[in-house]
Structure formats: C-alpha cells, structure tokens
Amino acid sequence: MASVKDVLDKLQSKARPEQLKGMAKYGMTVEQRLGVSVPDMRKLAKEIGKDHKLALDLWKTGIAEARIVAAMVGDPTKLIEEQMEDWVKDIDSWDICDQVCMNLLIRPLLLGRKSMIGPRGKRNSLRELPMH
C-alpha cells in the first residue's frame, strides 16, 4: 500500500518544471503543479491500483498531479455525492476536470458500475463542473 509521501516522492522524481510554461499556454493552471506527464501519472496509478483512501488523501494535497493520480486510483464504487461535490469545488484546471470525469464518473458508468448511485438506488445529482 502506497502512502501520500511515496506518491509525492515519485511524482517529484518525474517533475519537469520546464514544461509548466507550455502547460499554461494550453490553459492549465500552473500553480501547485510539477510538470509530470500524463503517461507517467498513468504508470504510477497502475502500480498503485485502486485505493480510495489514498485518493482522498492525495486530493487534499492540492497538487495538480496528485489530484490527477487521485482520480485514477479512486474507486468509483466508493464514490459518494459529498466527496464529488467537495472535489468539484476544488477543480481549477480543465485537465483535472477531464481526469476526474473520465476515471471516476464516465468510464464506470459506461462499464455498467453503479457509481453515483445513492441510498435506495436514488441517482445522486452532480452539479455541472465549473471551468475557470
């Protein structure tokens, strides 16, 4: 089981701060960002596997790449509306929004998993994701 420190150390080892200027040109926020490539984050997430507790803790760091990895290792079957509403408030870049939607919302729904289904089978609402 990986710890937040382990994940942050691995992300830091892959950091490419010289890439931040280019990321900003594509509309990504560069505050609290390391410049790690998506393929490197995917590889790390695959090594970790699903770990919802770790995902919650990674999200709290506020580091963009840690939040993207959180979206990749989060378990859609453990997703609750309150968590998603909290995460949506924190999203400040389109790439984080994309990864959260693709990994925790859309892909599980396409695969027939019942993420975002609340008590008694009632579908949870999720406000439209804000774009800054």
Order of alpha helices (4+ residues) and beta strands (2+ residues): alpha-alpha-alpha-alpha-alpha-alpha-alpha-alpha
